[in-house]
Amino acid sequence: MGGPATLLLILFVVLLLIGVPIAVALGFTAVITIMLYHMGILMISRNFYASIASFPLLAIPFFVLAGMILEKARLAEKIARFLELLVGRSTGGLAIVAVLTAMFWGAISGSGPATTAAVGLILIVPMVKNGYDKYFAAGTIATASSLSIIIPPSIAFIIYGNITSVSVSGLFVGGLIPGILTGLFLVVAAYYVSRKRGYKGTRARGSFKEIMIALKEAIWAILAPVIILGGIYAGVFTPTEAAVVAVFYSLFVATVIYHTLDWHTFMDTLIESSVTSAVIMAIVAFAGIFSWTATVSGVVERTAQWMIHVSKTPMMFILLIDLLLLGLGMILDAISITYLVVPLVTPVLAAFHIDPLWYGVIFVVALAIGQATPPVGVNLFTAAGLIHSDLDPIAREAVPYVIAAVIALIIISLIPALSLYLPVHAGLYKPIP
């Protein structure tokens, strides 16, 4: 591998090592390579536009906005209260509540850091007051919030589907069982550590009346993913249309039901969601140029041939890429990894006859684990900011959860039906023969 391919890879690695932002590193590396090797300077603007001018990608800013509006409505607090009355009495009750709340909130926000912030602000203080170590509390929430990109709606699924042309609706529904399975493994880890350390439950289990009142308060949050996924599952609307529906639903809940969103707060929410969406789309645009350059320079073809040579069986290939993704998750964000790795593995999936939707779910589960692994685990940084702490003690407390999530990843990698059963039976996807 030489010429433009060598320059592309070396320059990209050097820029990362000196701390250049990932979007800038991707775009600068690609542009320099294209210009020096006369690969067609006009392709820069064309690829920049083509990377973001995609109907499925319109779902990203709408889902971001919907999640932020529902956060202003304080629905995460109502979910946590309902779950606390159900399971808070158990050993490690609040840790389990944190995991389950993150699962529910992930089905609303689709963002790991946003879920970490929303759930952390509600549950870290009560966990510490009830005798939980603050680093354990932060590590629990940071790792559980990684489920946000597995359980739909998921920005990671939208981007993967946009790159591979796999049905985003199918990916959304396909992520349900793996997301719930991973969440259950995290619940087991929370119970195990809590029992070992003597973390008790909160108080007596809530009465039937208390549970029903809490359910009434939380029902609007519970209905949000039901409406979104139910509409997609029933074929009423596409994921992009579902994102628009989610925005109108969130506005209705925040203004009519809870009266928590005034005009000033709404404008702040619009600005905040616009900035978040802009950051995501900047990475998408520059990563698209980088991906095109890697393809034209031969990086993709040569890497694919090497992967096929090294991997003797499809399962060996899947497990090796799982290891690669876990490693990359320690140093890169999920969007960048997707644009770097998916073009490389797509031809290998075809060579090994691996279903792209099944692999998409595996891929996103692996990316989710990376959000809670140092040194660049975005969820860990968010949790550290909440308790004003360094990253290291939180990362140590996250280890049992990472191990549990890796076990779930292996199971999902070995059993295709976990990812394919729902989308196939819903008529949203036809698996490859």
N, C-alpha and C positions, 0 to 999 in steps of 0.2 A: 504494500500500500504506500504510494508516494504521491508527489505533486500536490494538487489541491486537497486531497484527502488528508495528507499528513499535516499541511498547514491548518486545515479546519480543526482537526482534533487537538493539535499542540497549542494553538492560539486559544482555543476555548478553555482548555485545562489551565493554562497560565493565567488567564483572566479570572477564573474562579478562585485560584490560589491566592491572588492578590486582593481578593475581596470585591471585585466588580459585581454589581447587581446582575442577577441571572438574565433578565430581559436584555440588558445592555450587552452582556457577554455573548448571548446567542445572536443578536442582531449584528453587532460589530464584527464578530468572527465571520459570519456568512457574507456580509457586504465586502469585507476586505478580500476574502477568497474569490468571490465573483469578479471583483474588479481586477485583481492581480492576474487571474487566469483567463480573463476575457470570456466569462461564461454567459454574458448577456446582461448588461447593466439594466436594461429595461425590465428584466424579470424581477428585479427587486420590488418595484412598485406594484407590479402585477401580483406577485406572491403575497405582498403585504395586504393588498385588498382582498385577494382570494381567501386568505387565512381567516378573515373575520366576517366576510360577506356571506354568511351562511345562516339560513333560516333556523336550524336547530340551536345555533349559538345565541339566538335572541332570548332563549329561555334563561340564560345565565343572569343578566341584569334583573329580570323580573323575579326570579327565585330569590336573588339576593335582597331585593326590595321587600318582597313578601315576608321573608324571615326577619328583617329588621323591624318592620311594622308590628309583627306579632310579638317581637321582643319588647317593644314599647308598651304593648298591651299587657305585659307581665304574665303571659301565659305559662312560661316555664315555672314560675313560682306556684301556680295553681296545679300544674302537673305534679310537681314535687310534693306538694301537700297531700294530694290524693294518694300517691304511691307510698308516702310515709305512713298514712293510716292503714294501708294494706300490709306492708312488709316491714315497717320501721321497728317492730318489736323483736324481730329476728336478730340472731347474732350478726354483728356487722350491718345492722339494718340500714343506717344512713349511707354506708358505702354501696349497698345494693340499690338503695333509692337513687344514688348518684348515677349509677350505671344505667338503670332503667329510665331515668329522666333524660339522660343524654341520648338514649335510643329514641325516645319519643320526640325530643327536640330536634334530633338529627333528621327526622322525617319532615321537619318544617323548614329548617335553615339550609341544609345541604352543605354546610361549611363547618369544618372542625374547629378553627379558632373562634368563630362566632358562638358555637355551642359551648366551648370551654368557658368563654366569658359569661354567657347567660347562666349556665348551671353553676359555675364557680361562685358568682356573686350571691347566689341563693344558698348554697349548701356548704361552702367551706367553713364559714363562721359557726353554723350549728354543729358541724362535725367536730370542730376543735373544742367547742363548749361541752360536747358529750364525751370528751376524752380521746378523740382520734388525733394522731400525730398530724400536724398541718401539712407536712410534706407528703404523707400518705394520702391525705384528702386531695391535695392538688394533683398528685400522680394518678389517683383514681379517676378524677374528672377529666384530666388531659387525655388519658388513654381511652376512656369510654367515649369521649367526644369524637374520636377517630371514626366511630361508627357512622358519623354524619355523611361520609362520602360513600358508604356502602348502602345504607338504607335510603331509598329514593324519597324525594328528588335529590339527585347527586350531580354536582358540577362535573365531577370526574367522569361519570358515565356519559354525560352530554359531549364532552370533548373526545372521549374514546370513540363514541359512535360517529362523531363528525369526521374523524380521521379515517376510520375503517369502513364507513357506510353501513355499519351494523345498526339495526333498529334501536333507537334510544328508548322507545316504549318497551321493547323486549328486554333491554338491559335494566331498566327501572324495575320491572316485575321480577326479572331474574335475580336481582340483588336482594330481594326480600328474605328468602330463606337463609342464604349465607349471612346476611346481616343479623338476623335474629339468632342464628347459631353462634356467631362470634360473640354477640352480646351475652348469651347464656354462659359461654366459657368465661367471660369476664366476671359474670355474677359468681360463678364457682370460685374464681380466683379471689374475689372480694371476700367471700364467706370464709375461705381457707385462711387467708392472712388475718382476718378479723378474729377468727376463732383462736388462732395461734397466739395473738397478742392480747386477747381478752377484751376486744371492743364489743360492747354490749349494744342491745337495742335501745330505742329511745324511751318508750313508755308503754303503757298498756295498749293493746290493739284498739283501734277506733271502733266505736259502736256502729251498728248498721246505719243509724241516722246520720252520724258524722261522715261516714263513707259516702252516703248518698248525697249529702250536701256538697262534699268535696268533688264528687263526680259531676254534679251539676255545674260547679264552677269551672271544672277542667274540660267539660264536654266540647267546648268550642275548639280547644287545642287538639283534642282527640279526633274531631271531625275533619280537621285540615288535611292530614295525609289520606284519610278515607275518601274525601272528595277528590283530591288530586289523583290518587292511584285508582280509585274506583272509576273515575271518568276515563282514564287511559285504558284500564282493563276492559271496560265496556265499549271502548271504541268511540266514545262521545267526543273526545278531543285528543290532539297530539300533545306531546310533552311541552312544546312551545306554547300552545294554547292553554295548557294546564297551568303554566307559569303565570299567564295573564289572569286566569281565573283565581289563582292563589293571591295575586295582588288585590283584586277586588274583594275577595273573601276577607283578607286580612284588614283591609280598610273598613269593611262592614263591622267586623268584630271589635276593632280598636275604637271606632267612633260611635257606633250605635249600641253595642252590647256593653262595653266596659267604660266608654267615655274617657279613655286615657290618651287620646291623640288629638291635641289641639293644632292649630295652623302652624305655630312656631315649631313645635316638635316635628310636625310632618315635613316642613322645609328642611330641618336639620337631618331628618332621616333620608330625604331625597339626596342631599349633598353627600352624606356618608355612604349611601349605597352606590352613588355615582362614582365616587373615588375608588371604592372596592372593586366595582365592575371594570373601571378603567385599568386598574392594575392587572386584573386577570386578562383582559383583552390585549393589553400591551405584551404580556408574555406570550399569549396565543399568536399574535401577529409576528413577533420576532422569531418565535420558535418555528412557525410555518416556513419562514425564509430559510432558517437553518436546516430544517428537514429537507426542503427542496435541494439545497446545496449539497447536503450529504448524499442524496439520491443521485444527482447528476455527477458528482465526483467519484462515485463508485463505492462509497463507504457502506451503503446499505447492502448492495449486492455481495460484496466481499465478506461482510460480517455475517450475512445470512448463510453463505456457503460454509463459513467456518463453524457456525452454530450447528448446521446439519451434520458436518463431519464429526464434531465433538459429541453431539447427542446421539446416542445409538438408538434410542427409543423415544416416542413422544412424551412419555412420562418423565424420562430423564431430562428432556428439554424443558418441560414445565417446571420441574423442581430446581434446575439450574437457573432459570430465569427468575424464579421466586427468590433465590439467594441473591442474585444480582439486584433485584428491586429492593430487597431489604437493605442491602448495602448502599444503594443510591439514595434511599429514603433518609439516610443519615446526613446527607450533604446537599440534597436538592429538594425543591418543592414538587408536589404531585403533578402539576401542569407541565413543568419542564421535563420531568421524567417521562411523561406520556408522549410528548412530542419527540423526545430523543430515542425512546426505546420502541414504541409501537411500529414506526416504519421499518425498523430492523427486524422485528419478529414476525411481521405480517407475512412475508414470503415463506418463512419457516413454518408458520401455522398451516399454510396451504400445502407445503411439501409433506407434512406429517398428518394431514387431514384432521387437524384439531379444530373443533368448532369455535369460530371467533367470538360468539356471544359467551360461551362457557369460559373461554380464556379471558374475555373482558372482565368478567366477574372476579376471576382469580387475580387478575392484574390490579383491580381497584382494591381488593382486600389487602394485597401486599402494599399498595400505596398508603392505605389507611394506617398500617402498622408504622410506616415511616414517619407519620405525623407525630408520633410519640417517642421517637428515638433521637438521642442527641448525635451530633451537636446542632443540627438545624431542624429539630422537631418543632414545628410551628405551634402545636398545642402546648408543648412544654414551656415555650417562651411566654405564651399567653397566661398559663397557670402561674408561672414564676412572677409575672407582673402583678397578679392578683394578691399574692402573699408577700410581695417585695422580697424575693429570695433569689439566690443563685440557682442555676439550672441543675447542678450535680445532685443535690439531695433529692430533688423531685424525680430525676431520671432513675435514681437507685430504687425509689419506691415504685416506679412504674414497671420494673423488671418482671415481677410475677404476672402482670397483665399482658406484657409483651409476649411472654412465653405462652400464656393461654391463647392469645390471638394467633401465634404462629402454629400452634396445634390445630386450631380451627382452619387456618389457611391450608395446611397439609390435607385435612379431611376434604375441604372444598376442592382441592386440586386432584384428589383421587376419585371423587364421586361426581360425575357430570350432571347427574339427575338433580342434585341440589340447586343447580343454577338454571337448568333447562326445563324442568317439569312445568313450572307455572307459565312461563311465556309460550311454550309450545301448546299447552292445553287451553290457554286463553286465545289461541289463534293469532298471537302477536309475532310469532317467529317460526320459521321453518328451518330445522337444523340441517346441516350439510350431511349428505349421505355417507 
